[in-house]
């Protein structure tokens, strides 16, 4: 996956056209989805799901429900991906179905809040799992975790800035390693159950600690672990035979992930009590210490590498949204440019770095989950709402993969319900998230609408873009000069 160059005689000697080649096969699409979805979520979310669901039994129901809900969303996105064949994911679907303002607000929320917060959450898990064993049996100091986290983020950004090929190859290796990690968690848990140890599942549905008002936060944690299935829609233009491979890759990936997540959680509870899960800052580390002492030190490292792979895939896909927005004229031209020697989306990658550092330094892991989840699931719900409206307004558009309308309807209703309830369950984080999203309104009306930009400001902005272009050694993605 990356930028390719194709000679064009009309452009003159020494210039080549840069385009995105279709080389994502079905297997690669499945690997992209699974490799990005299975990251930190399954290793940090079990605590959040259990804490907010109240008991072991309901937490497993939440995990299953999140899998089914994610499959409904994936089927809806497969419908959109085969009828709107542009890259860009959420952004491009909102632009085509609900118009430019919702699309820009999604873009604004993505790069001001959602993407930095998501990367911060996953990288904090990376840092915690990497150094937690060094401080066992005590918890690792928060400052140490954050320093390791910032180092990991910097390495990811540097890797993606340096070479797309290196990034893609790294992702493939890390996907294999994370499947090994999952196997090392599932197998011991199943062996414990096979020996007849069901003690931790007694009174699984005890309602004494049940708090229904916290249930949306349990879904937030669960849906975070499943998030990433939509990244294949960010690279639609690069997929071979998208009419077939987008739906197949989404369905196969979600079925594999859902089954894997259920088995992992059952394994956790087979070895650890609910109290031990809630007391743990790194569930997989606690599980490894109890399940097998001999290789327990390897599990945290494998989990950290899994988080690293999820970070890599998410950063890679996020740049595609900026390219789509720049192409549509809703984002500065600079972010549709690539490094003239490295052929990497240098400006788009650097844009995320300062806010990611800020969220790592001031945010805690579970607070960040609620913080970005409000806007993420609000806009995903709007995308599937847009699908239904688009189907009604444009029945003539060919739809190679057409889902029954009740699937996006159910998904949309549940998304809006969870978002609405979260305002009650965690008003501070979700209120801040809502307010930050709405700050995109004045930006849209005062800056994005070109008719409102004064000529002097436009000239100054263009001059600044040229200077930054020279400084960063980047050029427009259409033409590469040698």
DADA-V700196 format. One record per helix or strand. SS is the DSSP state (hx for helix, st for strand). FROM is the first residue (numbers start at 1). TO is the last residue. Records with the same first field share a line. If there is no record, write none. Layout:
SS = FROM-TO ; FROM-TO
//
This chain:
st = 3-7 ; 15-20 ; 24-24 ; 239-239 ; 337-339 ; 474-476 ; 479-481
hx = 9-11 ; 26-37 ; 41-53 ; 56-83 ; 90-97 ; 100-135 ; 142-162 ; 164-194 ; 199-201 ; 212-226 ; 229-238 ; 242-271 ; 274-279 ; 283-291 ; 296-327 ; 333-336 ; 346-362 ; 365-393 ; 405-425 ; 427-438 ; 440-448 ; 450-452 ; 455-472
//
